[in-house]
Amino acid sequence: MQLALCCISNVLADQGHKFQTMTLTRFLKLPRAEAINTVSERILNNFLVTNRVIQHCADSGIAGYRLSSALVPVISHPIVNLRLQDLPNWSDIRAALDQIAATIVRTGVRVSAHPSEYITLTSLDPTAIRNSVDDLTQHADIFDLIGLPQDYRSPLNIHCRQDGDPVEISQRFLSVFRTLPANVRNRLVIEVNDNVSGTWSIRNLFQYFYLTAGIPVTYDSLHRQFCNHGNDDSADFHLAHSTWPTTPLFHYSEGVDGTRKHADMPTGIPNSYGKPVFFDVELKSKDHAIFHILQQCKAK
């Protein structure tokens, strides 16, 4: 079992190494040239911080890192309509991306992403589908720029959040999935989701996405707790594990007082059931939570 950090290092943030964002509202309030310069510098900062976080993971015994889904704010919005290569400091950004690529190779830290919760491949709204595909494509293009393999070693993890008839919804999803660029399609994995009706349990994802299209299924300890159709945890874990052609990247979290709200620190440790697996640790204390789990594992 190996552990992965999700997006933010609280250790580095306390030292001043923080990600920066920019809203569309703020961008549009500034003269366009000033707005572009501002967002360009923030994007450069975000890639420099990303490199620091990956190195921090390697130095701290953390085997994986989930990239922030907000590294590149606002530029892909249709009103802004810019690529990274269009930015005035592209040469500096390119150098930062090359540095990240070199750090990944040198350290062996496994890198992944979990794009926005608003990603949907089942909506009946063509704009929502187009925006989701654009978001996924931007993530995959960044993966390519930092030299990540175009396969499940560097997964792009999403949910199917729509309740209803699993046959109809999965067919709608797959009709979009088959049109995705190869660098997205070859990395896309789908996570158990505890939506209201519990449509997307691990077993339903296995049946409607893995068996029909070979899409690996992501086990998430907290989501599965609320969406299990009465199935045994070990059985669901092993079923999801069987869908991955490489070491799976699963998710571990704990809820506050039996709720879906993520806790700050762990009270237990992930159960790997004797299988090789990475766990993204989705606890609010971030690397501090991982350090606690690692200490508990050493004490056993």
C-alpha positions as CSV (number, residue, x, y, z in Angstrom):
1,M,0.0,0.0,0.0
2,Q,1.3,3.4,-1.0
3,L,-0.2,6.8,-0.1
4,A,-0.7,9.9,-2.3
5,L,-1.3,13.6,-1.4
6,C,-4.3,15.4,-2.8
7,C,-3.5,18.8,-4.4
8,I,-2.3,20.9,-1.4
9,S,0.6,20.4,0.9
10,N,-0.3,22.0,4.2
11,V,3.4,21.8,5.2
12,L,4.5,23.9,2.2
13,A,1.5,26.2,2.4
14,D,2.6,27.1,5.9
15,Q,5.9,28.1,4.4
16,G,4.2,30.4,1.9
17,H,4.2,28.1,-1.2
18,K,0.6,28.4,-2.2
19,F,-1.5,28.0,-5.3
20,Q,-3.1,31.1,-6.8
21,T,-6.4,31.5,-8.6
22,M,-8.3,34.0,-10.6
23,T,-12.0,34.3,-11.3
24,L,-13.6,35.2,-14.5
25,T,-15.2,38.2,-12.8
26,R,-11.8,39.5,-11.7
27,F,-10.3,38.8,-15.1
28,L,-13.1,40.8,-16.9
29,K,-12.7,43.8,-14.5
30,L,-9.2,44.4,-15.6
31,P,-7.9,45.7,-19.0
32,R,-7.4,42.6,-21.1
33,A,-3.6,43.0,-21.3
34,E,-3.3,43.4,-17.6
35,A,-5.7,40.5,-16.9
36,I,-3.6,38.2,-19.2
37,N,-0.4,39.2,-17.5
38,T,-1.9,38.6,-14.1
39,V,-3.3,35.2,-14.8
40,S,-0.1,34.3,-16.6
41,E,2.0,35.0,-13.5
42,R,-0.4,33.0,-11.3
43,I,-0.3,30.0,-13.7
44,L,3.5,30.1,-13.6
45,N,3.4,30.3,-9.8
46,N,1.1,27.3,-9.7
47,F,3.4,25.1,-11.8
48,L,6.4,26.2,-9.7
49,V,4.5,25.2,-6.5
50,T,3.5,21.9,-8.1
51,N,7.1,21.0,-8.7
52,R,7.9,21.8,-5.0
53,V,5.0,19.7,-3.8
54,I,6.1,16.7,-5.9
55,Q,9.6,17.0,-4.5
56,H,8.2,17.3,-1.0
57,C,6.2,14.1,-1.5
58,A,9.4,12.3,-2.6
59,D,11.3,13.7,0.4
60,S,8.5,12.7,2.8
61,G,7.8,9.1,1.8
62,I,4.6,10.0,0.0
63,A,4.4,7.9,-3.2
64,G,1.8,9.8,-5.2
65,Y,0.5,13.3,-5.9
66,R,-2.9,14.4,-7.3
67,L,-2.5,17.6,-9.3
68,S,-4.7,20.5,-8.3
69,S,-7.6,20.8,-10.7
70,A,-7.2,24.6,-10.7
71,L,-3.6,25.0,-11.9
72,V,-4.7,26.9,-15.0
73,P,-7.6,29.3,-14.0
74,V,-9.9,31.0,-16.4
75,I,-8.0,30.9,-19.7
76,S,-10.0,28.1,-21.3
77,H,-13.3,30.0,-20.7
78,P,-14.9,30.9,-24.1
79,I,-14.8,34.6,-23.3
80,V,-11.0,34.4,-22.5
81,N,-10.1,31.7,-25.1
82,L,-6.4,31.4,-24.6
83,R,-4.0,28.4,-24.6
84,L,-1.0,28.2,-22.4
85,Q,1.2,28.7,-25.4
86,D,-0.6,32.1,-26.0
87,L,0.5,33.5,-22.6
88,P,3.2,36.2,-22.5
89,N,5.4,34.2,-20.2
90,W,5.0,30.9,-22.1
91,S,8.7,30.3,-22.2
92,D,8.9,30.5,-18.4
93,I,5.8,28.2,-18.1
94,R,7.4,25.7,-20.5
95,A,10.6,25.7,-18.4
96,A,8.5,25.0,-15.2
97,L,6.7,22.2,-17.0
98,D,10.0,20.7,-18.0
99,Q,11.2,20.9,-14.5
100,I,8.1,19.1,-13.2
101,A,8.7,16.4,-15.8
102,A,12.3,16.0,-14.7
103,T,11.2,15.8,-11.0
104,I,8.7,13.1,-11.7
105,V,11.3,11.0,-13.6
106,R,13.9,11.5,-10.9
107,T,11.6,10.8,-7.9
108,G,9.2,8.3,-9.3
109,V,6.2,10.0,-7.7
110,R,3.0,8.8,-9.3
111,V,0.9,11.7,-10.6
112,S,-2.8,11.8,-11.3
113,A,-5.8,14.2,-11.4
114,H,-9.4,14.4,-10.3
115,P,-11.0,17.1,-12.5
116,S,-13.8,19.3,-11.3
117,E,-16.9,17.9,-9.7
118,Y,-18.9,19.7,-12.5
119,I,-17.5,17.4,-15.2
120,T,-20.4,15.6,-16.8
121,L,-20.5,13.3,-19.8
122,T,-24.2,12.5,-19.4
123,S,-25.8,16.0,-19.6
124,L,-28.5,16.7,-22.2
125,D,-27.0,20.3,-22.4
126,P,-24.5,20.4,-25.3
127,T,-22.7,23.3,-23.6
128,A,-22.1,21.3,-20.4
129,I,-20.7,18.5,-22.4
130,R,-18.5,20.8,-24.5
131,N,-17.2,22.5,-21.3
132,S,-16.5,19.1,-19.7
133,V,-14.6,17.8,-22.7
134,D,-12.6,21.0,-22.8
135,D,-11.7,20.7,-19.1
136,L,-10.7,17.0,-19.5
137,T,-8.6,17.8,-22.6
138,Q,-6.8,20.6,-20.8
139,H,-5.9,18.2,-18.0
140,A,-4.7,15.6,-20.4
141,D,-2.7,18.2,-22.4
142,I,-0.9,19.2,-19.2
143,F,-0.2,15.6,-18.5
144,D,1.4,15.3,-21.9
145,L,3.5,18.4,-21.3
146,I,4.9,17.0,-18.1
147,G,5.7,13.7,-19.8
148,L,3.1,11.4,-18.1
149,P,2.2,8.2,-19.8
150,Q,-1.1,8.1,-21.8
151,D,-2.5,5.2,-19.8
152,Y,-3.9,4.3,-16.3
153,R,-0.6,4.8,-14.6
154,S,-1.6,8.5,-14.6
155,P,-5.4,8.4,-14.3
156,L,-7.9,11.1,-14.8
157,N,-10.6,10.3,-12.3
158,I,-14.3,11.4,-12.7
159,H,-17.7,10.5,-11.4
160,C,-21.0,9.7,-13.1
161,R,-23.3,11.8,-10.9
162,Q,-26.6,11.3,-12.7
163,D,-29.2,9.0,-11.2
164,G,-31.7,7.0,-13.2
165,D,-31.7,4.1,-15.6
166,P,-28.1,2.8,-15.6
167,V,-28.4,1.5,-19.2
168,E,-29.6,4.7,-20.7
169,I,-27.2,6.9,-18.7
170,S,-24.2,4.7,-19.4
171,Q,-25.0,4.6,-23.1
172,R,-25.1,8.4,-23.1
173,F,-21.8,8.6,-21.2
174,L,-20.1,6.1,-23.6
175,S,-21.3,7.9,-26.7
176,V,-19.3,10.9,-25.5
177,F,-16.5,8.9,-24.1
178,R,-15.8,7.3,-27.5
179,T,-15.3,10.8,-29.1
180,L,-12.8,12.0,-26.5
181,P,-9.2,12.6,-27.6
182,A,-7.0,9.6,-27.1
183,N,-4.9,11.3,-24.4
184,V,-8.1,11.7,-22.3
185,R,-9.8,8.4,-23.2
186,N,-6.7,6.3,-22.4
187,R,-6.5,7.7,-18.9
188,L,-10.1,8.1,-17.8
189,V,-11.3,6.1,-14.8
190,I,-14.7,6.3,-13.1
191,E,-15.3,6.4,-9.3
192,V,-18.1,5.0,-7.2
193,N,-20.5,7.8,-6.4
194,D,-23.0,8.0,-3.5
195,N,-25.7,9.9,-5.3
196,V,-29.2,9.9,-4.0
197,S,-30.5,6.7,-5.6
198,G,-27.2,4.9,-5.3
199,T,-27.1,4.2,-9.1
200,W,-23.3,4.2,-9.4
201,S,-22.1,1.6,-7.0
202,I,-18.9,-0.3,-7.7
203,R,-20.9,-3.3,-9.1
204,N,-22.9,-1.1,-11.4
205,L,-19.8,0.7,-12.6
206,F,-18.2,-2.7,-13.2
207,Q,-21.2,-3.9,-15.2
208,Y,-22.0,-0.8,-17.3
209,F,-18.6,0.8,-17.8
210,Y,-15.9,-1.8,-17.3
211,L,-17.5,-4.7,-19.0
212,T,-18.8,-2.6,-21.9
213,A,-15.9,-0.2,-22.4
214,G,-13.0,-1.4,-20.3
215,I,-13.0,1.7,-18.1
216,P,-11.3,1.0,-14.7
217,V,-13.4,1.5,-11.5
218,T,-12.1,3.6,-8.6
219,Y,-12.9,2.3,-5.1
220,D,-13.4,5.2,-2.6
221,S,-13.8,4.1,1.0
222,L,-16.2,6.9,2.0
223,H,-18.4,6.9,-1.1
224,R,-18.6,3.1,-1.0
225,Q,-19.8,3.3,2.6
226,F,-22.9,5.2,1.5
227,C,-23.4,3.4,-1.8
228,N,-22.8,-0.4,-1.5
229,H,-26.1,-2.1,-2.3
230,G,-25.4,-4.2,0.8
231,N,-22.2,-5.7,-0.7
232,D,-19.2,-6.6,1.4
233,D,-16.4,-4.1,1.4
234,S,-13.7,-6.7,0.6
235,A,-15.8,-7.9,-2.4
236,D,-16.2,-4.4,-3.7
237,F,-12.5,-3.6,-3.2
238,H,-11.4,-6.7,-5.1
239,L,-14.0,-6.2,-7.9
240,A,-12.7,-2.6,-8.5
241,H,-9.1,-3.8,-8.2
242,S,-9.7,-6.4,-11.0
243,T,-10.6,-3.7,-13.5
244,W,-7.1,-2.0,-13.5
245,P,-4.4,-3.2,-15.8
246,T,-1.8,-1.5,-13.6
247,T,-1.6,-0.8,-9.8
248,P,-4.9,0.9,-9.0
249,L,-5.2,4.4,-7.5
250,F,-8.0,4.3,-5.0
251,H,-9.3,6.9,-2.5
252,Y,-9.3,6.8,1.3
253,S,-11.2,9.1,3.6
254,E,-13.2,9.1,6.8
255,G,-16.5,10.9,7.5
256,V,-17.2,13.2,10.4
257,D,-19.7,11.6,12.8
258,G,-20.9,9.1,10.2
259,T,-21.5,11.7,7.6
260,R,-20.0,12.3,4.1
261,K,-18.1,15.3,5.4
262,H,-14.4,14.6,5.2
263,A,-12.6,14.4,8.5
264,D,-9.4,16.4,9.3
265,M,-7.3,13.4,10.5
266,P,-7.6,9.7,10.3
267,T,-8.7,7.4,13.1
268,G,-7.8,4.2,11.1
269,I,-5.7,3.2,8.1
270,P,-6.7,2.1,4.6
271,N,-7.3,-1.6,4.1
272,S,-5.4,-2.9,1.0
273,Y,-6.7,-6.5,1.5
274,G,-3.1,-7.6,0.8
275,K,-3.2,-6.1,-2.7
276,P,-0.8,-3.6,-4.3
277,V,-2.6,-0.3,-4.4
278,F,-2.1,3.5,-4.1
279,F,-4.5,5.5,-2.0
280,D,-5.2,9.1,-2.5
281,V,-5.7,10.3,1.1
282,E,-8.7,12.7,1.0
283,L,-8.5,14.1,4.5
284,K,-8.4,17.8,5.2
285,S,-5.1,17.8,7.1
286,K,-3.4,16.6,3.8
287,D,0.2,15.6,4.4
288,H,-0.2,15.7,8.2
289,A,-2.9,13.0,7.8
290,I,-0.6,10.9,5.6
291,F,2.3,11.2,8.1
292,H,-0.1,10.0,10.8
293,I,-1.1,6.9,8.7
294,L,2.5,6.1,7.9
295,Q,3.3,6.2,11.6
296,Q,0.4,3.9,12.4
297,C,1.5,1.5,9.7
298,K,5.1,1.4,11.1
299,A,3.7,0.8,14.6
300,K,1.7,-2.3,13.5
